Amino acid sequence: MKRPDFQDEIRELNLAYLMLAQQMLRSDYETAMFRLGLDKEVADFVEGLSAAKLVRMAGSQMLVPQFRFNDEQLARLMAGEGRDPATSSLHAAIIAAGKAAEGAT
């Protein structure tokens, strides 16, 4: 049985993520850092990548984007599960902001 390696899919996802990250950082640096879960050093690095380096980085065998959390409650809220689906995303944003602040200390 042949196992898929997903290399093409990983490269496409990495490239899309890195291009979006650069665009976000160039548009609104502070908001992008929060939304992407990046610290200043990584944000500066990604923002300054040349097109060639961006493509080279996208072609790595590792998935560049990753979950910013390891919290089932946060994942469920982001998926709209909760007592009030209308406020689940707001609740998730509050929890994520708290986790970002905890990581900065």
Long-range contacts (C-beta under 8 A, 24 or more apart in sequence): 7-61, 10-61, 10-62, 10-63, 11-58, 11-59, 13-63, 13-64, 13-65, 14-57, 14-58, 14-59, 14-60, 14-63, 14-64, 14-65, 15-54, 15-55, 15-58, 17-64, 17-65, 18-46, 18-49, 18-54, 18-57, 18-58, 18-64, 19-54, 21-46, 22-46, 22-47, 22-49, 22-54, 34-97, 34-100, 37-68, 37-100, 39-104, 68-96, 68-99, 68-100, 69-96, 69-99, 71-95, 71-99, 74-99
